[in-house]
Amino acid sequence: MQKYIEENKVFWLDPRTKIMLLIFINIIVFKGKGIWTELTIFAFICVLFGLSHKFKSMIIFSCIYASIFIIDNISQYLPRIVGSLCSMTSTMIHLYIPFLMMGSFLISTTRINELVAMMERLHIATLYYNPVFCVISFFSNSTN
């Protein structure tokens, strides 16, 4: 594994660190501490994408986040029913974007054998993590 890390990656995080970041970001986002906290988290995840050379994902998520932010600000000028629907939808998507970004980062930058090695180091039974890794393997192979 060390040879793979040295040859192909400039920036590398342990899978345990990525999972802890995913949990940490979810807790902070759903606590709802304000727009500056959300923007800081979004910028942090964008930096992680940039350091891992995942520029396409970073640009796509940035465009989605910016469009949701614009829709949320424009919705107050729309008629009441349409504005409420736009505002509710954009708020829900706005809450889930950091979670989706971090999950995408976790799946796209972590190989399955790294996740298996992590689970074995944590002494977690194969029964618990095999179904999850099959799904992750499906998604990571479908994006290639």
C-alpha positions in Angstrom: 0.0 0.0 0.0 2.9 2.4 0.8 4.2 2.0 -2.8 0.9 2.9 -4.2 0.6 6.0 -2.0 4.1 7.2 -2.9 3.6 6.7 -6.7 0.1 8.0 -7.3 -0.9 10.4 -4.6 0.4 13.8 -3.6 -2.0 14.2 -0.7 -3.2 11.2 1.3 -5.5 10.8 4.3 -6.1 7.6 6.2 -9.6 6.2 5.7 -10.3 6.5 9.4 -9.6 10.2 9.2 -11.9 10.6 6.2 -14.7 8.8 8.1 -14.2 10.9 11.1 -14.3 14.1 9.0 -17.5 12.8 7.4 -19.1 12.4 10.9 -17.7 15.7 12.1 -19.0 17.7 9.1 -22.4 16.1 9.5 -22.6 17.1 13.1 -21.6 20.7 12.4 -23.8 21.2 9.4 -26.9 19.8 11.1 -26.3 21.9 14.2 -26.9 25.0 12.0 -24.5 27.5 13.3 -24.8 30.0 10.4 -23.7 30.7 6.9 -20.1 31.4 7.7 -19.7 27.9 9.3 -21.2 26.3 6.2 -19.0 28.3 3.9 -15.9 27.4 5.9 -16.8 23.7 5.7 -17.6 24.0 2.0 -14.2 25.7 1.4 -12.4 23.0 3.5 -13.9 20.2 1.4 -13.1 22.1 -1.8 -9.5 22.3 -0.6 -9.5 18.5 0.0 -10.7 18.0 -3.5 -8.1 20.3 -4.9 -5.3 18.7 -3.0 -6.4 15.3 -4.2 -6.5 16.5 -7.8 -10.3 16.0 -8.1 -10.9 19.4 -9.8 -13.9 18.2 -11.8 -15.8 17.2 -8.7 -14.8 20.4 -7.0 -16.1 22.5 -9.8 -19.4 20.6 -10.1 -20.1 20.8 -6.4 -19.2 24.5 -6.4 -21.6 25.2 -9.2 -24.4 23.3 -7.5 -23.7 25.1 -4.2 -23.6 28.5 -5.9 -26.9 27.8 -7.8 -28.6 26.7 -4.6 -27.4 29.8 -2.8 -28.8 32.0 -5.6 -32.1 30.2 -5.7 -32.4 30.6 -2.0 -31.9 34.3 -2.2 -34.1 34.8 -5.2 -37.0 32.8 -3.7 -38.0 35.6 -1.4 -39.0 37.7 -4.5 -41.2 35.0 -6.0 -44.9 34.5 -5.3 -45.6 33.1 -1.9 -46.3 29.4 -2.8 -43.5 29.1 -5.5 -41.1 31.0 -3.2 -41.8 28.7 -0.3 -41.3 25.6 -2.4 -38.1 26.9 -3.8 -36.9 28.0 -0.4 -37.7 24.6 1.2 -36.1 22.6 -1.6 -33.0 24.8 -1.7 -32.6 24.6 2.1 -32.8 20.8 2.0 -30.3 20.5 -0.8 -28.1 23.2 0.9 -27.9 21.0 4.0 -27.0 17.9 2.2 -24.3 19.3 -0.1 -21.4 19.1 2.4 -22.4 15.6 3.3 -22.5 14.5 -0.3 -19.2 16.2 -1.0 -17.4 14.5 1.8 -19.0 11.2 0.9 -17.9 11.6 -2.7 -14.4 12.5 -1.5 -14.3 9.4 0.6 -15.5 7.1 -2.2 -13.4 8.6 -4.9 -10.1 8.8 -3.1 -10.2 5.6 -1.0 -9.5 2.2 -2.5 -11.5 -0.8 -1.2 -8.4 -2.6 0.1 -7.6 0.5 2.2 -11.1 0.4 3.7 -10.8 -3.4 4.4 -7.4 -2.9 6.0 -8.9 -0.1 8.2 -11.8 -2.3 9.3 -9.4 -5.2 10.1 -7.2 -2.9 12.2 -10.3 -1.8 14.1 -11.2 -5.5 14.7 -14.7 -5.1 13.1 -16.3 -8.3 11.8 -16.4 -8.9 8.1 -20.2 -9.5 8.4 -20.7 -5.8 9.1 -18.6 -4.1 6.5 -18.8 -6.5 3.4 -22.3 -5.3 2.2 -21.2 -1.6 2.5 -18.0 -2.2 0.6 -19.8 -4.0 -2.2 -22.0 -0.9 -2.7 -19.0 1.5 -2.5 -17.2 -0.7 -5.0 -20.2 -0.6 -7.3 -20.3 3.3 -7.2 -16.5 3.7 -7.5 -16.4 1.4 -10.5 -19.4 3.1 -12.2 -17.7 6.5 -12.1 -14.5 5.2 -13.8 
